[in-house]
Amino acid sequence: MFLASVVVVAAVWALAVVLLLALGRRTQARELATLIPNLVLLFKGLLQDPRVSRRNKTWLWFAVAWLVSPIDLIPEFIPFLGPLDDAVVAALVLRHVLRTTDRSVLTVHWRGDPATLDVITRSRSDRSERTPS
């Protein structure tokens, strides 16, 4: 079942990259094509970094265990919805870890375009700028 969800996610990911290329958005296609590998490398680096809190490392290990576990809230055989619980857990853990980890630590482990890391972490810094007066 895990393999099936990986194949579905990879197919949707590849389709989105091809669609962006077809629309002439080469930069966005390149960013999307490298996003998942860069996130995997970021998670791996954060797990090995002594500056990352134990709590965040625990969340990262939880996400890894959730993703490889054959037990899911939504069965994998349901098209498109099957991998949804995995994606939601990964996104929530990513959001928490990015918000609570020092930017300099994230920068050290990010292998992609710095502008992409800015986009991913933007919600953390923009929130204070968007507060109503």
Buried (B, 14 or more C-beta within 10 A) or exposed (E): BBEEBBEBBEEEBEEBBEEBBEEEBEEBBBBBBBBEEBBEBBBEBBBEBEEBEEEBBEBBEEBBEBBEEEEBEBEBEEEEEBBBBBEEBBEEBBBBBBEEBEEEBBEEBBEBBEEBBEEBBEEBEEEEEEEEE
